[in-house]
Amino acid sequence: MVYFVGAGPGAEDLITVRGLNYLRRADVIIYAGSLVNPALLEEAKQGCRIYNSAYMTLEEVIAVMEEAEGEGLATVRLHTGDPSIYGAVREQMDELDRRNIAFSICPGVSSLFGAASALQIEYTLPGVSQSVIISRAEGRTPVPERESIRELATHQSTMVLFLSSGLAGKVKQELLAGGYHTDTPVAVVYKATWPEEKILHTTVEKLPEAMEGAGICKTALIVIGNVLGNEYQKSKLYDASFTTGYRKKANDFNTD
């Protein structure tokens, strides 16, 4: 059996309880060495075989899984954050399906949410933005034209960009072309939840220079949108004048 486990955004205590249990029971661990906190490997049991996928091809990763399966061993494939977001997990699952090797997925805390906690923000604010667009700038991996940053920026909602830190100049151009104002607030979170976490506040116009000045060119999320500002409407959920399925509005109560 192969268990795909989300390791969380960085801090070792942000792995889920389920994921930690899988990790502790694993006979084989294949971890994303360039991103996963190595402290998690201290949870491996004695004799566990550990592989760093940063030095492996897809074929080599699958070969290790297949060998372990032939020996009746449990394999944990440890991905950063949550495996479903830029985890290159589908291609692994398809290869396992072709070999009739069973697998399961344990979700993890994405750096998307690690960044929000670091910034102490809410991505969805009434009157500001009710949608979060998760995307990336086009680099070596192409992006469909309909999903270019320029096209997505037309929605003017909250946008969180992965894998784009080395393309800040291009990101700025695409955001402006899509309709964001030059003074739209931007936050860059480097290594969210890690001890070396760094937060940079800037604007769309000043993004490239600010990132260059801070020396941030990888392992960071770029958050764009007015949810980074101070203006918003309060939620109706806790409004005294608003009736919910659990609470009547103030003037609905019988005061006789």
Secondary structure as the mmCIF struct_conf table of DSSP 4:
data_model
#
loop_
_struct_conf.conf_type_id
_struct_conf.id
_struct_conf.beg_label_comp_id
_struct_conf.beg_label_asym_id
_struct_conf.beg_label_seq_id
_struct_conf.end_label_comp_id
_struct_conf.end_label_asym_id
_struct_conf.end_label_seq_id
STRN STRN1 VAL A 2 GLY A 6
STRN STRN2 GLY A 8 GLY A 8
BEND BEND1 PRO A 9 GLY A 10
HELX_RH_3T_P HELX_RH_3T_P1 GLU A 12 LEU A 14
BEND BEND2 ILE A 15 ILE A 15
HELX_RH_AL_P HELX_RH_AL_P1 VAL A 17 ARG A 25
BEND BEND3 ASP A 27 ASP A 27
STRN STRN3 VAL A 28 TYR A 31
TURN_TY1_P TURN_TY1_P1 GLY A 33 LEU A 35
BEND BEND4 VAL A 36 VAL A 36
HELX_RH_3T_P HELX_RH_3T_P2 PRO A 38 GLU A 43
BEND BEND5 ALA A 44 ALA A 44
HELX_LH_PP_P HELX_LH_PP_P1 LYS A 45 LYS A 45
TURN_TY1_P TURN_TY1_P2 GLN A 46 GLY A 47
STRN STRN4 ARG A 49 ASN A 52
HELX_RH_3T_P HELX_RH_3T_P3 SER A 53 TYR A 55
HELX_RH_AL_P HELX_RH_AL_P2 LEU A 58 GLY A 70
TURN_TY1_P TURN_TY1_P3 GLU A 71 GLY A 72
STRN STRN5 THR A 75 HIS A 79
BEND BEND6 THR A 80 THR A 80
STRN STRN6 GLY A 81 GLY A 81
TURN_TY1_P TURN_TY1_P4 PRO A 83 TYR A 86
HELX_RH_AL_P HELX_RH_AL_P3 ARG A 90 ARG A 98
TURN_TY1_P TURN_TY1_P5 ARG A 99 ASN A 100
STRN STRN7 PHE A 103 CYS A 106
HELX_RH_AL_P HELX_RH_AL_P4 SER A 111 LEU A 119
TURN_TY1_P TURN_TY1_P6 GLN A 120 GLN A 120
BEND BEND7 TYR A 123 TYR A 123
STRN STRN8 LEU A 125 LEU A 125
TURN_TY1_P TURN_TY1_P7 PRO A 126 VAL A 128
STRN STRN9 SER A 129 SER A 129
BEND BEND8 GLN A 130 GLN A 130
STRN STRN10 VAL A 132 ARG A 136
BEND BEND9 GLY A 139 THR A 141
HELX_RH_3T_P HELX_RH_3T_P4 GLU A 145 GLU A 147
BEND BEND10 SER A 148 SER A 148
HELX_RH_AL_P HELX_RH_AL_P5 ILE A 149 LEU A 152
HELX_RH_3T_P HELX_RH_3T_P5 ALA A 153 HIS A 155
BEND BEND11 SER A 157 SER A 157
STRN STRN11 THR A 158 PHE A 162
BEND BEND12 LEU A 163 LEU A 163
HELX_RH_3T_P HELX_RH_3T_P6 SER A 165 LEU A 167
HELX_RH_AL_P HELX_RH_AL_P6 ALA A 168 GLY A 178
TURN_TY1_P TURN_TY1_P8 GLY A 179 GLY A 179
TURN_TY1_P TURN_TY1_P9 THR A 182 ASP A 183
STRN STRN12 PRO A 185 TYR A 190
BEND BEND13 LYS A 191 LYS A 191
TURN_TY1_P TURN_TY1_P10 ALA A 192 THR A 193
BEND BEND14 TRP A 194 TRP A 194
TURN_TY1_P TURN_TY1_P11 PRO A 195 GLU A 196
STRN STRN13 LYS A 198 THR A 203
TURN_TY1_P TURN_TY1_P12 VAL A 204 LYS A 206
HELX_RH_AL_P HELX_RH_AL_P7 LEU A 207 ALA A 214
TURN_TY1_P TURN_TY1_P13 GLY A 215 GLY A 215
BEND BEND15 LYS A 218 THR A 219
STRN STRN14 ALA A 220 ILE A 224
BEND BEND16 GLY A 225 GLY A 225
HELX_RH_3T_P HELX_RH_3T_P7 ASN A 226 LEU A 228
BEND BEND17 GLY A 229 ASN A 230
HELX_LH_PP_P HELX_LH_PP_P2 GLN A 233 SER A 235
HELX_RH_3T_P HELX_RH_3T_P8 LYS A 236 TYR A 238
TURN_TY1_P TURN_TY1_P14 ALA A 240 SER A 241
BEND BEND18 GLY A 245 TYR A 246
HELX_RH_3T_P HELX_RH_3T_P9 ALA A 250 ASP A 252
BEND BEND19 PHE A 253 PHE A 253
#
